[in-house]
Amino acid sequence: MPRLRWHLGCDAPKYLWGFLMAASSDIDFMRLALNLAEKGRGKTSPNPMVGAVVVSGGKIVGRGYHRAAGTDHAELSAIRKAAGRSRGATMYVNLEPCCHTGRTGPCTEAITDAGISRVVVAAKDPNPLVNGKGVRALRKAGIRVELGILRKEARLLNDAYMGYHENKRPFVTLKLAQTLDGRIATLSGESKYISSAQSLTYTHLLRAEADAVIVGLGTVRADNPTLTVRRVRGNSPYRIVVTASANLPPQAAMLKNNPDQRTIIATTESSAASRIKSRPRRNLIYWSLKKASGGLIDLGDLLDKADDFGLHSLLVEGGGRLATSFLKAGLVDKLVIVTAPVIVGRGIDAVGELNIRRLSQALTFQNCRTFASGPDTVFVGYPRKGA
Amino acid sequence: MPRLRWHLGCDAPKYLWGFLMAASSDIDFMRLALNLAEKGRGKTSPNPMVGAVVVSGGKIVGRGYHRAAGTDHAELSAIRKAAGRSRGATMYVNLEPCCHTGRTGPCTEAITDAGISRVVVAAKDPNPLVNGKGVRALRKAGIRVELGILRKEARLLNDAYMGYHENKRPFVTLKLAQTLDGRIATLSGESKYISSAQSLTYTHLLRAEADAVIVGLGTVRADNPTLTVRRVRGNSPYRIVVTASANLPPQAAMLKNNPDQRTIIATTESSAASRIKSRPRRNLIYWSLKKASGGLIDLGDLLDKADDFGLHSLLVEGGGRLATSFLKAGLVDKLVIVTAPVIVGRGIDAVGELNIRRLSQALTFQNCRTFASGPDTVFVGYPRKGA
């Protein structure tokens, strides 16, 4: 909420004036709800990030956000803070309130019971359990509902949650760390660490947001990553290694450090069978997947399996071959490129052959944003479909 | 000057308060001088961009900037605006005032005659005609001189001018327009236009700032560029085509549109001689250069020739082979990469083989900045020397 922040950043008379101006604006309250929601980043899966603000007589009387799955929803939390002051008030919430009983009761009932008279919602919840039913329930109870304020921002905030329910398959984020000239490693295979410490922290945040991280066997061999979340608070995701051979190096860090069975070997049917037969490892999960042409596993089948397993958001961390396969299959929903200010010349490419020969066939992106991460630049974009 | 702008952007009481606060600060006045200097971008070569502010009793009484070579220097212009109010005043100027008579008289004399009592200078002028003599002349006249406020910003503003005088050779800017995955063209050779209209305008600004634009013969064949300045105000630079064979396609746009003899064919000694003998073209300039190993011309010799010709700043616009040669030779002083939010996969690389195998050998950059240009992202950085 840059506008609100700008107001609050000034001196005293300005502060009051700015505060009153902001108080009059639905957009500013919704920005506040979005900022509250953001606090749950990396901790709410499989739930979305939600923030709620209760406003009465132009004053904020309650605010709340969803801290983690299993805890209070944002709406309930904000109503509790408002205590008796929610009667006749307006609630701002970035996602349609739920109308079903999950680990907590339906928010629509809590809103109705609190006597709130108007609810401003940024985006509909595409989850089939809600999907308009929340708005209908509120309206049926005589509450005025306004939908669509800062809708785009709300959809981008919960991109993976929205994508999962709309595409009915796990949401795939492809993350690449590369040089200015588009290499993820030198020709000798050195890639650790092209990007900065700040970008590593950002990567750990992306991991905390994902249900699983996917890498190819080559990346395990070259970098021996643990793929855990260490530099930020959040749960470590499942680790999926894509390999046609199922031959993980026995000294791989993610095998040694796997007491919670969070490493999945995604391999072809025959490899998995022979592997499990010959040398089963009790702390590994094997997925038998269809083989695609070219020897790699069928990525569509991988996503189906991940979905069945309850994984809604996947982070592809490399290497180049896996990244290229996901791009070629049209299965990337979000692209994150961390570019370090270095040049290596000929090296290992971030992206390989996509059979694109004309610029008109190039993969294009929308809702792009770019920001600094220490010395690096981060690009985030969403592939346009049907390009 | 984000600080000053922020002050001025607020409401009326804030404006006054902010203005007075700014008025008390040397840094803010120097920022203003830098912003004034910036107005001359693309029009002052071979002179630097200079802005000057005269402040008396905390109030700005005169401001000026250097509009173009041959016109008034910034200092003189600011003193004229101040009229009688410069006696006892302070002058802020981003570059050391000159003390020699060129197309205009020495600024140090004008400052002394105007009765200015204090001069705040951001950076010394490395031009051997000045290089500390300006500061000494002012001090000798009893004027208090302070040096070094916003020095870094002032040096970056006039990077090419500073670089030319410090390296004693033309300043080389390498500009690449590439995809997210580091390609300047598809495999079929299509590169026009990877980047956006806004970035094309930015490229024309870079051209206006340069004394000459350099391309390889391959780029002439593939893109048939005119390499003129059209989208911004400014002079079109000389166009240098680097070619071992001197065989420019007769239909090349830059041959047809060359009444002012601004196209230079930089080729090897034997090629130039035979070319001029067999089919001289009166509107072309031929440079006979040493041959480097690998068939290309010797780029060091090219820079010497350009220096002799009076070209102080060169813009290398491609293609990849020429870009790689300049990087490999360590002759790039500034790198500009325009990245369009598209991916093409395998294609023509922006940068080729640099014989770098370890990340510790990678080319690194300092004073980097990144900004948006329409949908594209522009990276600007300065190679660290001796890496």
Interface residues (C-beta under 8 A of the other chain):
Chain A: C10 D11 P13 K14 W17 Q178 T179 L180 D181 G182 R183 T186 L187 S188 E190 S191 I194 T324 L327 K328 L335 I337 T339 P341 V342 I343 V344 G345 R346 G347 D349 A350 V351 G352 E353 L354 N355 I356 R357 R358 L359 Q361 A362 L363 T364 F365 C368 T370 A372 P375 T377 F379 G381
Chain B: C10 D11 P13 K14 W17 Q178 T179 L180 D181 G182 R183 T186 L187 S188 E190 S191 I194 T324 L327 K328 L335 I337 T339 P341 V342 I343 V344 G345 R346 G347 D349 A350 V351 G352 E353 L354 N355 I356 R357 R358 L359 Q361 A362 L363 T364 F365 C368 T370 A372 P375 T377 F379 G381
